[in-house]
Amino acid sequence: MIEIVATPESVAQAKALLALGVDNLYLGEDYFGLRLPHSFERAELTEVVALAHAAGKKVTVAVNAIFHNDRIVHVLDYLQFLASLKVDQITVGDAGAINLLIENQVPLAYLYDASVTVTSARQINFWAKHQAQGAVIAQEVPYEELKTLAPALQVPGEMLVFGATAIHQSGRPLVDNYFDFVKAHQEKSDRKRGLFISAPRKPETHYSIYEDRNGTHVFASNDIDLMPRLDKLVELGLNRWKLDGIFCPGDDYVTITGLFIQAKNAFENQQWTSALAADLDAQLHALLPKNREVDTGFFDIDPSEVQ
């Protein structure tokens, strides 16, 4: 079965996504999770988990931050809190956090999520031997490599089918450091500011950049849209589809998620056609934020060109 994973930005949006038929809500607190549309405090998270479970749906919580000594001491308490809520899964990529999870026998299933490094079946299967129930496949893996990777997986692999691609993270506040250096006034450098950087002599590049408590995050110029390639994912058995709404807020994100739910239903009812793919994709393009463009990311790139 195909599973649609969506990232709510609020309790209200979580309710709307559940009403649409989303299978799994992905959320968390930014102290423990990376690049989230909203940092859900414990009371909010408790409410969303209850809503999802009442609807017969799942919740995945992000615990995929990179933990230094000052922060990893708080991870076990958070894991135990999530277990008390009966959270269905977490994502985690820090081996220290995985060690805490396993050594303390915290009853939580986890997906291995180490961002750009998750590029081979051997790596994913290694973590499967250490209790991982699945893995988030790096967005830099092209289709030609997925054809080798997917059949060798011992656990499910998650694919980003819509949303922003992170291409760099630094623990340092690079933007604030820059503004301090040039003595310019800059009140905020968070995601709502809408900052971006361009490559030298490449005015078409538009790398979104923002800072939070996890440091500086830089994103690819274009977001990912795999609506035209969903048939290839289905052929490979990659049926966990994530939609990241970090740069697509509000009702438009909910509507776009609904388009992927239509796609899921079409596949499961054997009604998927190229014409339907084109129609859904056209609707998606009409809903994009004005400053965001989409393409298929690395999916169609020749592996020899990935650098």
C-alpha positions as CSV (number, residue, x, y, z in Angstrom):
1,M,0.0,0.0,0.0
2,I,1.1,3.6,-0.7
3,E,1.6,5.7,2.4
4,I,1.2,9.5,2.3
5,V,3.3,11.4,4.8
6,A,2.6,15.1,5.4
7,T,4.2,17.8,7.6
8,P,1.6,19.9,9.4
9,E,2.4,23.5,10.4
10,S,-0.2,23.7,13.1
11,V,-2.8,21.6,15.0
12,A,-5.5,23.1,12.7
13,Q,-3.6,22.0,9.5
14,A,-3.1,18.6,11.0
15,K,-6.8,18.3,11.4
16,A,-7.3,19.3,7.7
17,L,-4.7,16.8,6.5
18,L,-6.3,14.0,8.5
19,A,-9.7,14.9,7.1
20,L,-8.2,14.5,3.6
21,G,-7.0,11.0,4.4
22,V,-3.3,11.5,5.0
23,D,-1.8,8.3,6.4
24,N,1.0,9.7,8.5
25,L,1.7,13.1,10.1
26,Y,5.4,14.0,10.4
27,L,6.2,16.6,13.0
28,G,8.3,17.4,16.0
29,E,10.1,20.0,18.1
30,D,13.0,21.8,16.6
31,Y,15.3,21.1,19.6
32,F,15.2,17.4,18.4
33,G,14.2,17.5,14.8
34,L,15.4,19.3,11.7
35,R,13.8,21.6,9.2
36,L,10.2,21.5,10.4
37,P,7.4,23.8,9.3
38,H,6.5,24.3,13.0
39,S,8.1,23.4,16.3
40,F,5.4,21.5,18.2
41,E,5.7,21.8,21.9
42,R,4.7,18.8,24.0
43,A,1.1,19.9,24.6
44,E,0.5,20.4,20.9
45,L,2.2,17.2,20.0
46,T,0.0,15.3,22.5
47,E,-3.1,16.8,20.9
48,V,-2.0,15.9,17.3
49,V,-1.1,12.3,18.3
50,A,-4.5,11.9,19.9
51,L,-6.3,13.3,16.8
52,A,-4.3,11.1,14.4
53,H,-4.9,7.9,16.4
54,A,-8.6,8.7,16.8
55,A,-8.7,8.9,13.0
56,G,-6.8,5.6,12.6
57,K,-3.7,7.3,11.3
58,K,-0.1,7.4,12.3
59,V,2.4,9.9,13.6
60,T,6.1,10.1,12.9
61,V,8.2,12.4,15.1
62,A,11.5,13.9,13.9
63,V,14.4,13.2,16.3
64,N,16.9,13.6,13.5
65,A,19.0,16.5,14.7
66,I,22.7,16.2,15.1
67,F,23.3,16.1,18.9
68,H,26.3,17.5,20.7
69,N,27.1,16.6,24.3
70,D,25.0,19.4,25.7
71,R,21.8,18.3,23.9
72,I,22.0,14.5,23.7
73,V,21.6,14.4,27.5
74,H,18.0,15.5,26.9
75,V,17.2,12.9,24.2
76,L,16.3,9.9,26.4
77,D,13.7,11.9,28.3
78,Y,12.1,13.0,25.0
79,L,12.1,9.5,23.6
80,Q,10.4,8.2,26.7
81,F,7.8,11.0,26.4
82,L,7.1,10.0,22.8
83,A,6.8,6.4,23.9
84,S,4.2,7.4,26.5
85,L,2.2,9.0,23.7
86,K,2.5,5.8,21.7
87,V,4.0,7.6,18.8
88,D,4.1,5.2,15.9
89,Q,7.6,6.0,14.6
90,I,10.5,8.4,14.9
91,T,13.2,9.4,12.4
92,V,16.7,9.5,13.8
93,G,20.2,9.6,12.2
94,D,22.5,10.3,15.1
95,A,24.1,7.0,16.2
96,G,24.2,8.2,19.8
97,A,20.5,8.7,19.8
98,I,19.9,5.3,18.3
99,N,22.1,3.8,21.0
100,L,20.0,5.5,23.7
101,L,16.9,4.1,22.1
102,I,18.1,0.6,21.9
103,E,20.1,0.4,25.2
104,N,17.2,1.7,27.2
105,Q,14.7,-0.5,25.3
106,V,12.4,2.5,24.6
107,P,9.4,1.0,22.8
108,L,9.6,3.2,19.6
109,A,10.0,2.1,16.0
110,Y,12.5,4.2,14.1
111,L,13.4,5.1,10.5
112,Y,17.0,5.8,9.8
113,D,17.4,9.4,8.5
114,A,20.9,10.6,8.1
115,S,20.0,13.0,5.2
116,V,22.4,13.1,2.2
117,T,24.4,10.1,3.4
118,V,21.6,7.5,2.9
119,T,22.5,6.4,-0.6
120,S,22.9,2.6,-0.7
121,A,21.0,-0.5,0.2
122,R,24.0,-1.8,2.2
123,Q,23.9,1.2,4.5
124,I,20.1,0.9,5.0
125,N,20.2,-2.8,5.6
126,F,23.0,-2.3,8.1
127,W,20.7,-0.2,10.2
128,A,17.9,-2.7,9.6
129,K,20.0,-5.1,11.5
130,H,20.0,-2.6,14.3
131,Q,16.3,-2.4,14.6
132,A,15.5,0.3,12.0
133,Q,12.0,-0.3,10.5
134,G,12.8,1.8,7.4
135,A,15.0,4.6,6.0
136,V,14.6,8.0,4.4
137,I,16.4,7.7,1.1
138,A,18.7,10.7,0.2
139,Q,17.1,13.1,-2.3
140,E,20.4,13.0,-4.3
141,V,19.9,9.4,-5.4
142,P,18.8,9.3,-9.1
143,Y,16.3,6.9,-10.6
144,E,19.0,4.8,-12.3
145,E,20.6,4.2,-8.9
146,L,17.2,3.6,-7.3
147,K,16.7,0.7,-9.7
148,T,19.6,-1.0,-8.0
149,L,18.9,0.2,-4.4
150,A,15.2,-0.4,-4.1
151,P,15.1,-4.2,-4.9
152,A,17.9,-4.8,-2.4
153,L,16.2,-3.1,0.6
154,Q,15.2,-5.3,3.6
155,V,13.0,-2.5,5.0
156,P,10.8,0.2,3.3
157,G,12.4,3.3,1.9
158,E,10.8,6.8,2.1
159,M,11.0,9.1,-0.9
160,L,10.4,12.9,-0.9
161,V,7.8,13.4,-3.7
162,F,7.1,17.1,-3.0
163,G,9.0,19.9,-1.2
164,A,12.3,21.5,-0.5
165,T,15.7,19.7,-0.8
166,A,18.2,20.6,1.9
167,I,21.7,20.7,0.4
168,H,23.8,22.1,3.3
169,Q,23.6,22.4,7.1
170,S,26.1,24.1,9.3
171,G,25.9,24.4,13.1
172,R,27.2,27.9,12.8
173,P,25.0,31.0,12.4
174,L,26.5,31.8,9.0
175,V,23.9,34.5,8.0
176,D,24.1,36.4,11.2
177,N,27.9,36.1,11.1
178,Y,27.8,37.7,7.6
179,F,25.6,40.5,8.7
180,D,27.8,41.1,11.7
181,F,30.8,41.2,9.5
182,V,29.4,43.9,7.1
183,K,27.8,45.8,10.0
184,A,24.4,45.6,8.4
185,H,21.2,45.6,10.5
186,Q,19.4,42.4,10.3
187,E,16.6,41.7,12.7
188,K,15.9,38.0,11.8
189,S,17.4,35.3,9.6
190,D,14.7,32.7,10.2
191,R,12.6,31.0,7.5
192,K,9.9,33.6,7.4
193,R,12.4,36.2,6.3
194,G,12.7,34.6,2.9
195,L,16.4,35.0,2.4
196,F,18.3,33.3,-0.4
197,I,21.8,33.2,-1.9
198,S,22.9,32.9,-5.5
199,A,26.0,31.2,-7.0
200,P,28.6,33.6,-8.5
201,R,27.8,34.5,-12.1
202,K,24.6,32.3,-12.0
203,P,21.7,34.7,-11.4
204,E,19.2,31.9,-12.0
205,T,20.2,30.2,-8.8
206,H,18.0,30.9,-5.8
207,Y,19.2,28.9,-2.8
208,S,16.8,29.5,0.2
209,I,18.7,29.9,3.4
210,Y,17.6,30.4,7.1
211,E,18.8,29.8,10.6
212,D,17.3,28.3,13.7
213,R,18.6,26.6,16.8
214,N,20.2,23.9,14.7
215,G,22.3,26.3,12.7
216,T,22.1,27.4,9.1
217,H,20.1,25.5,6.4
218,V,20.5,25.9,2.7
219,F,18.1,24.5,0.1
220,A,18.3,23.8,-3.6
221,S,17.0,26.4,-6.0
222,N,14.0,24.3,-7.0
223,D,11.8,22.2,-4.9
224,I,11.0,18.5,-5.8
225,D,7.9,17.5,-7.7
226,L,7.8,13.8,-8.5
227,M,4.1,13.7,-9.6
228,P,5.2,12.9,-13.2
229,R,7.4,10.1,-12.0
230,L,5.2,8.4,-9.4
231,D,4.7,5.4,-11.7
232,K,8.4,4.7,-11.5
233,L,8.3,4.8,-7.7
234,V,5.4,2.3,-7.7
235,E,7.3,0.0,-10.1
236,L,10.2,0.0,-7.7
237,G,8.0,-0.6,-4.6
238,L,8.9,2.8,-3.1
239,N,5.5,3.4,-1.7
240,R,6.1,5.7,1.3
241,W,5.8,9.2,-0.1
242,K,6.6,12.3,1.9
243,L,5.4,15.8,1.2
244,D,7.5,18.6,2.9
245,G,5.5,21.8,3.4
246,I,8.3,23.9,4.9
247,F,8.2,26.4,2.1
248,C,4.5,25.8,1.1
249,P,2.3,27.1,3.9
250,G,-1.4,27.2,4.5
251,D,-4.3,25.9,2.4
252,D,-2.2,25.4,-0.7
253,Y,-0.1,22.8,0.9
254,V,-3.2,20.9,2.1
255,T,-4.6,21.1,-1.5
256,I,-1.3,19.8,-3.0
257,T,-1.4,16.9,-0.5
258,G,-4.9,16.2,-1.7
259,L,-3.5,15.9,-5.3
260,F,-1.1,13.2,-4.1
261,I,-3.9,11.4,-2.3
262,Q,-5.8,11.4,-5.6
263,A,-2.7,9.9,-7.2
264,K,-2.4,7.2,-4.5
265,N,-6.1,6.3,-5.0
266,A,-5.6,6.1,-8.8
267,F,-2.7,3.6,-8.4
268,E,-4.5,1.5,-5.9
269,N,-7.6,1.3,-8.1
270,Q,-5.5,0.7,-11.2
271,Q,-6.7,4.0,-12.8
272,W,-3.4,5.8,-13.1
273,T,-2.7,7.3,-16.6
274,S,-0.3,9.7,-18.1
275,A,-3.2,12.1,-18.7
276,L,-4.1,12.0,-15.0
277,A,-0.5,12.6,-14.1
278,A,-0.4,15.6,-16.3
279,D,-3.6,17.0,-15.0
280,L,-2.6,16.6,-11.3
281,D,0.8,18.1,-12.0
282,A,-0.8,21.2,-13.7
283,Q,-3.0,21.7,-10.7
284,L,0.1,21.4,-8.4
285,H,2.0,24.1,-10.4
286,A,-0.9,26.5,-10.1
287,L,-0.7,26.2,-6.3
288,L,3.0,26.8,-5.8
289,P,4.2,29.9,-3.9
290,K,5.2,32.7,-6.1
291,N,8.9,32.5,-5.2
292,R,9.2,28.7,-5.5
293,E,9.7,26.6,-8.6
294,V,9.8,22.8,-9.0
295,D,11.5,20.1,-11.0
296,T,12.3,16.4,-10.5
297,G,15.6,17.2,-8.6
298,F,18.2,14.5,-9.0
299,F,15.6,11.9,-10.1
300,D,16.3,12.2,-13.9
301,I,20.0,13.0,-13.7
302,D,22.6,10.5,-15.0
303,P,24.4,9.1,-12.0
304,S,27.7,10.0,-13.6
305,E,26.7,13.7,-13.4
306,V,25.9,13.7,-9.7
307,Q,28.8,15.7,-8.0
